[in-house]
Amino acid sequence: MTRSWGSCLLLFTIFGALVASTDPNKNKVKVLRGLKVINASNANVKQCLWFAMQEYNKESEDKYLFQVVKAIQVQMQVTDRLEYFIDVEIARSNCRKFSNSSENCVIQESSKLEKKVICSFLVGALPWNGEFIMMKKQCVDA
């Protein structure tokens, strides 16, 4: 009987230690500098947008590549990395995805292939290391 009480006490102690060590704030990212609107012509923004479009086109089931038509708004905040909130309008180009040609891609306009999309990308970046990660992506037809 003493042995079962000892086992119960040990399990209770382990459970208590696990609950006590679970800190709900531990997984929150600390914002070092809040959101600030920045210019879309910023070199880091261009890198992030290039990365975001590579990811978008890779995941898209469309046969054609999409390109940026215009940047609507770009914001940045500093956490353990630079986080870029990028709102853009993109459109289907005349370049096929798996084409080996180095043709100049242009936006499909005034044709049955015309398609525009508004996307919000959240890209985490350590640009000085060349590291980019798509943290969030949301797109809707324009």
Backbone as a printed PyTorch tensor [residue, N CA C, xyz], in Angstrom:
tensor([[[  0.8230,  -1.1910,   0.0000],
         [  0.0000,   0.0000,   0.0000],
         [  0.8660,   1.2540,   0.0000]],

        [[  1.9590,   1.2210,   0.7450],
         [  2.8540,   2.3700,   0.8090],
         [  3.4910,   2.6300,  -0.5510]],

        [[  3.7860,   1.5360,  -1.2370],
         [  4.4020,   1.6720,  -2.5470],
         [  3.4590,   2.3650,  -3.5300]],

        [[  2.1490,   2.0410,  -3.5270],
         [  1.2080,   2.6830,  -4.4350],
         [  1.0320,   4.1580,  -4.0960]],

        [[  1.0470,   4.4980,  -2.7890],
         [  0.9730,   5.9090,  -2.3980],
         [  2.2260,   6.6580,  -2.8570]],

        [[  3.3470,   6.0030,  -2.7550],
         [  4.5980,   6.6240,  -3.2090],
         [  4.5750,   6.8690,  -4.7020]],

        [[  4.0420,   5.8900,  -5.4670],
         [  3.9370,   6.0510,  -6.9070],
         [  2.9770,   7.1810,  -7.2680]],

        [[  1.8300,   7.2330,  -6.5630],
         [  0.8640,   8.3140,  -6.8010],
         [  1.4800,   9.6750,  -6.4930]],

        [[  2.2050,   9.7520,  -5.3780],
         [  2.8360,  11.0130,  -4.9930],
         [  3.8720,  11.4390,  -6.0370]],

        [[  4.6370,  10.4670,  -6.5440],
         [  5.6370,  10.7690,  -7.5670],
         [  4.9680,  11.2730,  -8.8450]],

        [[  3.9110,  10.5860,  -9.2900],
         [  3.1830,  11.0240, -10.4810],
         [  2.5670,  12.4000, -10.2900]],

        [[  1.9940,  12.6560,  -9.1260],
         [  1.4020,  13.9610,  -8.8270],
         [  2.4720,  15.0540,  -8.8600]],

        [[  3.6360,  14.7620,  -8.3320],
         [  4.7330,  15.7350,  -8.3120],
         [  5.1970,  16.0500,  -9.7410]],

        [[  5.3380,  15.0030, -10.5640],
         [  5.7520,  15.2050, -11.9550],
         [  4.7080,  16.0230, -12.7030]],

        [[  3.4250,  15.6780, -12.5350],
         [  2.3520,  16.4130, -13.1840],
         [  2.3630,  17.8770, -12.7520]],

        [[  2.5120,  18.1150, -11.4550],
         [  2.5590,  19.4910, -10.9440],
         [  3.7210,  20.2720, -11.5250]],

        [[  4.8710,  19.6170, -11.6580],
         [  6.0430,  20.2960, -12.2250],
         [  5.8080,  20.6440, -13.6960]],

        [[  5.1690,  19.7360, -14.4230],
         [  4.8840,  20.0170, -15.8340],
         [  3.9080,  21.1670, -15.9950]],

        [[  2.8580,  21.1910, -15.1860],
         [  1.8800,  22.2760, -15.2540],
         [  2.5310,  23.5990, -14.8700]],

        [[  3.3380,  23.5880, -13.8450],
         [  3.9900,  24.8180, -13.3860],
         [  4.9850,  25.3420, -14.4150]],

        [[  5.6060,  24.4230, -15.1870],
         [  6.6010,  24.8730, -16.1600],
         [  5.9780,  25.3300, -17.4720]],

        [[  4.6940,  25.1170, -17.6600],
         [  4.0170,  25.5600, -18.8790],
         [  3.6610,  27.0290, -18.7340]],

        [[  4.4000,  27.8520, -19.4230],
         [  4.2020,  29.2970, -19.3640],
         [  3.4840,  29.7300, -20.6350]],

        [[  2.2210,  30.1960, -20.5350],
         [  1.4880,  30.5800, -21.7420],
         [  2.1430,  31.7360, -22.4900]],

        [[  2.9310,  32.5500, -21.8230],
         [  3.5880,  33.6810, -22.4820],
         [  4.9110,  33.2990, -23.1240]],

        [[  5.3670,  32.0710, -22.8490],
         [  6.6640,  31.6380, -23.3470],
         [  6.7010,  31.5770, -24.8700]],

        [[  5.5840,  31.1860, -25.4980],
         [  5.5380,  31.0420, -26.9480],
         [  5.1820,  32.3410, -27.6670]],

        [[  4.8780,  33.3980, -26.9570],
         [  4.5710,  34.6760, -27.5890],
         [  5.8650,  35.3530, -28.0250]],

        [[  5.8280,  35.9450, -29.1960],
         [  6.9930,  36.6520, -29.7070],
         [  6.9530,  38.0750, -29.1820]],

        [[  8.0530,  38.4970, -28.6380],
         [  8.1370,  39.8460, -28.0900],
         [  8.3860,  40.8400, -29.2160]],

        [[  7.5110,  41.8280, -29.3210],
         [  7.6570,  42.8670, -30.3360],
         [  8.6120,  43.9210, -29.7980]],

        [[  9.7330,  44.0790, -30.4780],
         [ 10.7320,  45.0570, -30.0520],
         [ 10.4430,  46.4400, -30.6140]],

        [[  9.8970,  46.4650, -31.8350],
         [  9.4780,  47.7270, -32.4440],
         [  8.1900,  47.4380, -33.2010]],

        [[  7.1520,  48.2020, -32.9050],
         [  5.8290,  47.9630, -33.4750],
         [  5.7370,  48.2440, -34.9590]],

        [[  4.5650,  47.9590, -35.5140],
         [  4.3250,  48.1380, -36.9450],
         [  4.5750,  49.5630, -37.4030]],

        [[  5.2570,  49.6660, -38.5180],
         [  5.5560,  50.9600, -39.1090],
         [  5.4060,  50.8180, -40.6220]],

        [[  4.7010,  51.7330, -41.2530],
         [  4.5540,  51.7190, -42.7130],
         [  5.9020,  52.0820, -43.3250]],

        [[  6.3170,  51.2750, -44.3070],
         [  7.5860,  51.5520, -44.9840],
         [  7.3690,  51.5500, -46.4930]],

        [[  8.3510,  52.0520, -47.2220],
         [  8.2800,  52.1870, -48.6680],
         [  8.5020,  50.8330, -49.3480]],

        [[  7.6970,  50.5430, -50.3400],
         [  7.8000,  49.2790, -51.0720],
         [  9.0910,  49.1810, -51.8810]],

        [[  9.7760,  50.3000, -52.0840],
         [ 11.0240,  50.2710, -52.8460],
         [ 12.2310,  49.9150, -51.9690]],

        [[ 12.0110,  49.7140, -50.6750],
         [ 13.0620,  49.2990, -49.7520],
         [ 13.6620,  47.9720, -50.2350]],

        [[ 14.9870,  47.8480, -50.1780],
         [ 15.6730,  46.6520, -50.6920],
         [ 15.2050,  45.3750, -49.9810]],

        [[ 15.0090,  45.4350, -48.6670],
         [ 14.5460,  44.2490, -47.9310],
         [ 13.1200,  43.8720, -48.3340]],

        [[ 12.2950,  44.8720, -48.5900],
         [ 10.9220,  44.6140, -49.0290],
         [ 10.9500,  43.9060, -50.3810]],

        [[ 11.8040,  44.3650, -51.2720],
         [ 11.9070,  43.7420, -52.5900],
         [ 12.3210,  42.2740, -52.4740]],

        [[ 13.2670,  41.9940, -51.5730],
         [ 13.6870,  40.6050, -51.3540],
         [ 12.5330,  39.7700, -50.8140]],

        [[ 11.8080,  40.3120, -49.8430],
         [ 10.6770,  39.5980, -49.2500],
         [  9.5750,  39.3620, -50.2620]],

        [[  9.3140,  40.3420, -51.0980],
         [  8.2730,  40.2070, -52.1090],
         [  8.6840,  39.1870, -53.1730]],

        [[  9.9510,  39.1890, -53.5470],
         [ 10.4510,  38.1870, -54.4860],
         [ 10.2490,  36.7930, -53.8870]],

        [[ 10.6260,  36.6280, -52.6180],
         [ 10.4460,  35.3430, -51.9270],
         [  8.9680,  34.9600, -51.8660]],

        [[  8.1080,  35.9000, -51.4970],
         [  6.6720,  35.6220, -51.3800],
         [  6.0900,  35.1730, -52.7160]],

        [[  6.5030,  35.8030, -53.8090],
         [  5.9880,  35.4240, -55.1200],
         [  6.5160,  34.0600, -55.5550]],

        [[  7.7470,  33.7400, -55.1900],
         [  8.2720,  32.4010, -55.4720],
         [  7.4130,  31.3500, -54.7650]],

        [[  7.1020,  31.6040, -53.4990],
         [  6.2800,  30.6790, -52.7210],
         [  4.8600,  30.5930, -53.2800]],

        [[  4.2900,  31.7440, -53.6310],
         [  2.9340,  31.7660, -54.1830],
         [  2.8780,  30.9380, -55.4670]],

        [[  3.8030,  31.1910, -56.3820],
         [  3.8000,  30.4850, -57.6600],
         [  4.0890,  28.9920, -57.5030]],

        [[  4.9100,  28.6450, -56.5230],
         [  5.2110,  27.2400, -56.2680],
         [  3.9570,  26.4950, -55.7940]],

        [[  3.1600,  27.1400, -54.9430],
         [  1.9770,  26.5000, -54.3670],
         [  0.7450,  26.6090, -55.2720]],

        [[  0.7410,  27.5560, -56.1680],
         [ -0.4050,  27.7750, -57.0560],
         [ -0.5600,  26.6140, -58.0360]],

        [[ -1.8020,  26.2600, -58.3070],
         [ -2.0710,  25.2060, -59.2820],
         [ -2.2580,  25.7810, -60.6880]],

        [[ -2.1500,  27.0900, -60.8080],
         [ -2.2900,  27.7530, -62.1020],
         [ -1.1220,  27.3620, -63.0140]],

        [[ -1.3560,  27.3020, -64.3090],
         [ -0.3110,  26.9470, -65.2670],
         [  0.6200,  28.1110, -65.5630]],

        [[  0.1780,  29.3270, -65.1820],
         [  0.9430,  30.5320, -65.4800],
         [  1.5160,  31.1450, -64.2010]],

        [[  2.6250,  31.8580, -64.3770],
         [  3.2230,  32.5800, -63.2570],
         [  2.4400,  33.8520, -62.9660]],

        [[  2.3740,  34.2120, -61.7060],
         [  1.7670,  35.4820, -61.3090],
         [  2.8780,  36.4660, -60.9840]],

        [[  2.6030,  37.7380, -61.2650],
         [  3.5520,  38.8150, -60.9940],
         [  2.8590,  39.9230, -60.2180]],

        [[  3.6570,  40.7220, -59.5380],
         [  3.1240,  41.8490, -58.7850],
         [  2.7200,  42.9560, -59.7460]],

        [[  1.4860,  43.4380, -59.5740],
         [  1.0080,  44.5890, -60.3390],
         [  1.3450,  45.8570, -59.5570]],

        [[  0.9860,  45.8510, -58.2570],
         [  1.3180,  47.0050, -57.4250],
         [  1.3160,  46.6080, -55.9480]],

        [[  2.1680,  47.2910, -55.2080],
         [  2.1880,  47.1380, -53.7530],
         [  1.1490,  48.0920, -53.1890]],

        [[  0.2440,  47.5730, -52.3850],
         [ -0.8100,  48.4000, -51.7990],
         [ -0.3120,  49.0430, -50.5100]],

        [[  0.2810,  48.2170, -49.6520],
         [  0.8320,  48.7340, -48.3970],
         [  1.8700,  47.7540, -47.8720]],

        [[  2.9280,  48.3050, -47.2660],
         [  3.9590,  47.4840, -46.6390],
         [  4.2080,  48.0290, -45.2450]],

        [[  4.1880,  47.1190, -44.2770],
         [  4.4940,  47.4790, -42.8900],
         [  5.5620,  46.5240, -42.3760]],

        [[  6.3280,  46.9890, -41.4090],
         [  7.3720,  46.1650, -40.8260],
         [  7.3210,  46.2930, -39.3060]],

        [[  7.6100,  45.1840, -38.6330],
         [  7.8100,  45.2240, -37.1920],
         [  9.0340,  44.3750, -36.8760]],

        [[  9.6460,  44.6730, -35.7400],
         [ 10.8470,  43.9600, -35.3310],
         [ 10.5010,  43.0770, -34.1390]],

        [[ 10.7610,  41.7880, -34.2930],
         [ 10.6230,  40.8240, -33.1910],
         [ 11.9910,  40.1570, -33.0720]],

        [[ 12.0240,  38.8440, -33.0860],
         [ 13.3160,  38.1630, -33.1300],
         [ 13.8490,  38.1380, -34.5650]],

        [[ 13.0800,  38.7290, -35.4680],
         [ 13.4190,  38.8720, -36.8760],
         [ 12.7130,  40.1210, -37.3930]],

        [[ 12.8900,  40.4510, -38.6340],
         [ 12.1140,  41.5120, -39.2630],
         [ 10.8740,  40.8550, -39.8470]],

        [[  9.7110,  41.3920, -39.5500],
         [  8.4670,  40.8430, -40.0650],
         [  7.8280,  41.8730, -40.9890]],

        [[  7.6190,  41.4670, -42.2370],
         [  7.0690,  42.3480, -43.2470],
         [  5.6380,  41.9300, -43.5650]],

        [[  4.7130,  42.8530, -43.3840],
         [  3.3050,  42.6650, -43.7270],
         [  3.1100,  43.3480, -45.0750]],

        [[  2.9230,  42.5530, -46.1210],
         [  2.9060,  43.0840, -47.4790],
         [  1.5480,  42.8130, -48.1250]],

        [[  0.8560,  43.8830, -48.5040],
         [ -0.4100,  43.7730, -49.2320],
         [ -0.1380,  44.1620, -50.6780]],

        [[ -0.4520,  43.2470, -51.6130],
         [ -0.1650,  43.4910, -53.0200],
         [ -1.3060,  43.0290, -53.9170]],

        [[ -1.3340,  43.6110, -55.1010],
         [ -2.1930,  43.1130, -56.1640],
         [ -1.2820,  42.3730, -57.1250]],

        [[ -1.6390,  41.1290, -57.4310],
         [ -0.8570,  40.3430, -58.3740],
         [ -1.7640,  39.9170, -59.5220]],

        [[ -1.1490,  39.5320, -60.6410],
         [ -1.9380,  39.1300, -61.8000],
         [ -1.2090,  38.0290, -62.5640]],

        [[ -1.9940,  37.2890, -63.3110],
         [ -1.4630,  36.1980, -64.1390],
         [ -0.6600,  36.8030, -65.2900]],

        [[  0.5270,  36.2380, -65.5210],
         [  1.3610,  36.7010, -66.6350],
         [  1.1820,  35.7690, -67.8290]],

        [[  1.8700,  36.0810, -68.9050],
         [  1.8150,  35.2350, -70.0950],
         [  2.8630,  34.1230, -70.0670]],

        [[  3.6470,  34.0410, -68.9910],
         [  4.6910,  33.0140, -68.8790],
         [  4.1550,  31.7730, -68.1830]],

        [[  4.3800,  30.6450, -68.8240],
         [  3.9950,  29.3840, -68.2110],
         [  4.9780,  29.0410, -67.0990]],

        [[  4.4890,  28.3090, -66.0970],
         [  5.3090,  27.9760, -64.9330],
         [  6.5860,  27.2290, -65.2770]],

        [[  6.4720,  26.1960, -66.0390],
         [  7.6220,  25.3160, -66.2310],
         [  8.2830,  25.5080, -67.5860]],

        [[  8.1840,  26.7280, -68.0780],
         [  8.8190,  27.0680, -69.3490],
         [ 10.2970,  27.3680, -69.0910]],

        [[ 11.1590,  26.9000, -69.9620],
         [ 12.5940,  27.1520, -69.8130],
         [ 13.0390,  28.4120, -70.5330]],

        [[ 12.1120,  29.0690, -71.1880],
         [ 12.4920,  30.2640, -71.9350],
         [ 12.7110,  31.4300, -70.9700]],

        [[ 13.5400,  32.3360, -71.3990],
         [ 13.8160,  33.5090, -70.5740],
         [ 13.0960,  34.7240, -71.1430]],

        [[ 11.8890,  34.4820, -71.6470],
         [ 11.1100,  35.5770, -72.2220],
         [ 10.7020,  36.5810, -71.1560]],

        [[ 10.3950,  37.7780, -71.5830],
         [  9.8960,  38.7930, -70.6660],
         [  8.4140,  38.5310, -70.4200]],

        [[  8.0740,  38.3400, -69.1850],
         [  6.6790,  38.0680, -68.8360],
         [  5.9230,  39.3860, -68.7160]],

        [[  4.7250,  39.4010, -69.2600],
         [  3.8470,  40.5610, -69.1260],
         [  2.5030,  40.0920, -68.5900]],

        [[  1.8100,  40.9970, -67.9490],
         [  0.5170,  40.6930, -67.3450],
         [ -0.5170,  40.4150, -68.4430]],

        [[ -1.3240,  39.3740, -68.2390],
         [ -2.4290,  39.0580, -69.1590],
         [ -3.5050,  40.1250, -68.9850]],

        [[ -3.7910,  40.8510, -70.0360],
         [ -4.8420,  41.8650, -69.9830],
         [ -5.7710,  41.6930, -71.1750]],

        [[ -7.0200,  42.0050, -70.9450],
         [ -8.0310,  41.9650, -72.0150],
         [ -8.0740,  40.6080, -72.7210]],

        [[ -7.9860,  39.5560, -71.9600],
         [ -8.1170,  38.2210, -72.5380],
         [ -8.8550,  37.3390, -71.5310]],

        [[ -9.2210,  36.1540, -71.9970],
         [ -9.9150,  35.2330, -71.0990],
         [ -8.9810,  34.7240, -70.0030]],

        [[ -7.6820,  34.9070, -70.1670],
         [ -6.7120,  34.4710, -69.1550],
         [ -6.4210,  35.5370, -68.1000]],

        [[ -7.0250,  36.7120, -68.2480],
         [ -6.7900,  37.7870, -67.2830],
         [ -7.3100,  37.3660, -65.9010]],

        [[ -6.4670,  37.5250, -64.8920],
         [ -6.8710,  37.2120, -63.5180],
         [ -6.0320,  38.0450, -62.5650]],

        [[ -6.7160,  38.7150, -61.6320],
         [ -6.0290,  39.5160, -60.6180],
         [ -6.4180,  39.0100, -59.2320]],

        [[ -5.4610,  39.1000, -58.3250],
         [ -5.6280,  38.5990, -56.9640],
         [ -5.0260,  39.6220, -56.0030]],

        [[ -5.6850,  39.8060, -54.8610],
         [ -5.1310,  40.6490, -53.7910],
         [ -4.5930,  39.7020, -52.7220]],

        [[ -3.3280,  39.8820, -52.3620],
         [ -2.6930,  39.0040, -51.3820],
         [ -2.1160,  39.8090, -50.2260]],

        [[ -2.1950,  39.2050, -49.0580],
         [ -1.5100,  39.7130, -47.8730],
         [ -0.5050,  38.6510, -47.4640]],

        [[  0.7580,  39.0300, -47.4820],
         [  1.8350,  38.1270, -47.0960],
         [  2.4490,  38.6310, -45.7990]],

        [[  2.7680,  37.7080, -44.9110],
         [  3.5730,  38.0200, -43.7340],
         [  4.8490,  37.2140, -43.8790]],

        [[  5.9450,  37.9270, -44.1320],
         [  7.2290,  37.2810, -44.3630],
         [  8.1650,  37.6270, -43.2100]],

        [[  8.6910,  36.5940, -42.5750],
         [  9.7130,  36.7710, -41.5480],
         [ 11.0670,  36.7290, -42.2260]],

        [[ 11.9350,  37.6610, -41.8740],
         [ 13.2070,  37.7410, -42.5880],
         [ 14.3720,  38.0450, -41.6660]],

        [[ 15.4710,  37.4130, -41.9810],
         [ 16.7880,  37.7860, -41.4770],
         [ 17.5990,  38.0300, -42.7560]],

        [[ 17.3480,  39.1650, -43.4090],
         [ 17.9060,  39.3880, -44.7470],
         [ 19.4300,  39.3450, -44.7940]],

        [[ 20.0920,  39.7010, -43.7100],
         [ 21.5470,  39.6860, -43.6830],
         [ 22.0760,  38.2490, -43.7290]],

        [[ 21.2100,  37.2510, -43.4030],
         [ 21.5780,  35.8340, -43.5050],
         [ 20.9560,  35.1830, -44.7400]],

        [[ 20.1350,  35.9350, -45.4670],
         [ 19.4340,  35.3760, -46.6100],
         [ 18.3210,  34.4190, -46.2120]],

        [[ 17.7830,  34.5830, -45.0000],
         [ 16.7340,  33.6900, -44.4970],
         [ 15.3650,  34.3740, -44.5820]],

        [[ 14.4310,  33.6700, -45.2080],
         [ 13.0590,  34.1640, -45.3460],
         [ 12.1150,  33.0150, -45.0500]],

        [[ 11.0010,  33.3290, -44.4160],
         [  9.9790,  32.3250, -44.1220],
         [  8.6020,  32.9420, -44.3160]],

        [[  7.7350,  32.1940, -44.9870],
         [  6.3590,  32.6510, -45.1630],
         [  5.6090,  32.3070, -43.8700]],

        [[  5.2340,  33.3250, -43.1220],
         [  4.5590,  33.1040, -41.8530],
         [  3.0430,  33.0390, -42.0330]],

        [[  2.5510,  33.7660, -43.0290],
         [  1.1100,  33.7760, -43.3030],
         [  0.8890,  34.2660, -44.7190]],

        [[ -0.1380,  33.6860, -45.3660],
         [ -0.4740,  34.0950, -46.7320],
         [ -1.9830,  34.0140, -46.8620]],

        [[ -2.5870,  35.1060, -47.3460],
         [ -4.0290,  35.1210, -47.5760],
         [ -4.2840,  35.8670, -48.8710]],

        [[ -4.9780,  35.1890, -49.7990],
         [ -5.2390,  35.7850, -51.1060],
         [ -6.7230,  35.6300, -51.4630]],

        [[ -7.2450,  36.6640, -52.1420],
         [ -8.6250,  36.6260, -52.6370],
         [ -8.6430,  37.1960, -54.0470]],

        [[ -9.5510,  36.6810, -54.8570],
         [ -9.6880,  37.2030, -56.2160],
         [-10.0990,  38.6610, -56.1660]],

        [[ -9.4920,  39.4470, -57.0650],
         [ -9.7890,  40.8830, -57.1120],
         [-11.0030,  41.1360, -57.9770]]])
